[in-house]
Amino acid sequence: MGEFFATVALVGVGSVALQKYLLQSFLQEENWGIVYSVSAIAGIFIPFLAIRLSKKFSNQKNYLIIVFISHAILFLSASVILSPLFAVLFIFLHNSFEDAFNPVNSSFFHKEIPSKIRATLSSLQATSLGLSAFIGAIAGGFLTNNYGGQIAISVLALLFIPAIAFYIKIKTPTS
């Protein structure tokens, strides 16, 4: 369930609100490609760093919660900061947090879910993520069209609260 809420927020921001936010920040459109390209190049290395960094935590769950909290803080920062420089930072950090989350979350999922039910839960997870992406695109579009990118990002940041709460409730052998 935590991933569901986070995906609604991430898709709502990434699919719709971010473009409007970038326009509102006056980051020139011809610079978007450069920023995304640098972010993509960094995204090649970030998963490897994330896996190493996650091992420094008492368990991967704590690492994942911190990534969610960091993402929420980034989104909430966008509600009060609107500048081209912050827009560049926002793109880079938004993509980096996703790159830092996904491989560790996948590893955590495979370690904590018993193999007998892993395939069934993986199917349910994929279905849930598809549904949450659909809801995120609709919610992001509605909020962006009616209130603008900055407000949409701020509202969608609130969805990290239940995501974090669900991850906190996960029982692990070391927690």
N, C-alpha and C positions, 0 to 999 in steps of 0.2 A: 504493500500500500504506500510505503514511503516513496518508492520509485514512481508510482502513479502520480502523486502530487508534484513531485519534482519535475517530471516530464511535462505535465501540463504547463508549469511555469516556464521551463526551458524552451519548449516549442512555441508557446505563446509569445515569448520574447524573441526567440531566434527566427521564427518564421515571418513575423509581421512587425512587431513593435520596434525591433532594433533598427530596421530601415528608416522608419519615421523618426526615431530618436536621432539617428545619424544626420538626417536632414535638418532636424531642429537644432542640432549642435553646430551646424554650419561647417562640418567636416566636408570638404569638397569631394564630390562623387568620384572624381578621377583618382582620388587617393585611397578609396575603399579597397580596390584590388591589391594594392601594395600591402596594406595593413592585413588583409585576409591571407595573402600569400606568406608573409612573415609568420603569421599566427599558425598557418598550416605547416610550415617548415618546423616551427617549434613543437607542433603537435606530433611530429615523428618521434621526438626524444622524450617528451613529457611523460608518456606512459611508463617508460623504463625508469625514469626518476621517481614517478609516483609509487611504483612497486617497491623500490628501495626505501623511499621515505616512509611508506606505510609500515614497514617492518620495525621502525623505531617506536611505534606506538604499542601499547600493551595488547591491543587487538585491532584488527582491521575496521571493526565497527566504529571505534573512536575516530579513526582517520576519516572514514566516510562522513561521519557527523560533522567534523571540522570542515570538510570540503563543502558540505551543504551550507553551513553557517557562513563560510567565506563567500559563497555565491549569493546568499541572501543579503549580506552586507554590501556586496558589489551592486546588486540591484537597487537596494535602498539608497545607496550613494548616488545613483543615477537620478533619484527623485529630487536631489538638491544641487547636483552639479551638471551643468549643461555647457560644455565647451568642446572645441575640436580635440584638444589634447586629452581630455578625459574620455572622449569617444574612442580614441585610438586605444587607450588603456583598457577601456571597457571591452572592446572587441577581443583584445589579446587575452585578458583575464577570463572573460566568459568562456572562450574556447579552451583556454588552458585548464580551467576548473573541470570542464567536461572531460578533457583528455586525462586529467588526473583522477577522475572518479571512475570511469568505465572499467579499466582493467582491474582495479582493486575490487570494485563491486562484483565483477564476474568471478574473481578468485574467491572472494568472501562467500558468495552464493554457492559455489561448488564445494567449499570446505564445510559449510554449515548445513547444507541440505543432504539428508541421507540419500544414497544412490538409488534406493528402491523407488523413491518418489520424485527424483530429480527431473526426469524427462517430462513427467506430467506437470510439475511446477514450472519447468522451463517453457512449456507450451502456454500455460496460463499467464506467465510473465510476458511472453511475446504478445499475446492477445491484449493484455492489460496495457502494455506500452503503446500498442496501436490505437487503442481507444483513447488513452490519455493524450497522444499526439493529435488525434482528431479534435478532442475537446480543447486542447491548448491552442490549436490553430483558430478555432471558432472564437474562443474567449479572447485570444490576442487580437484577432481582427476586430471584434466588437469593441473592445476597450480602446484600441488604437484609433479606429474610425470615429468613435464618439468623444474620446478624451485626449488623444495624442499619445505618442510613443513614450514620453517620459512618465506620464501617469500610468499607462499600461504596465510598464516595467515595475513601477512601484507597487501596484496592486498585485501583480503576479508574484512579486517577492514574498508576499504573505503566505503563498502556498508552500513555502519552505518550512513553515512552522509545523503543519501536520506531518510533512515528510521527515523532519528531524524527530518529532515525537514518536513516529512509528519506528524509526531506526533505534531510538533510545530503548524502546520496549523489546527489541530483539534480544532474546536470551542466548548467550554464547557460553561455552564452557569456562572462559576466563573472566566473564562479567558477573 
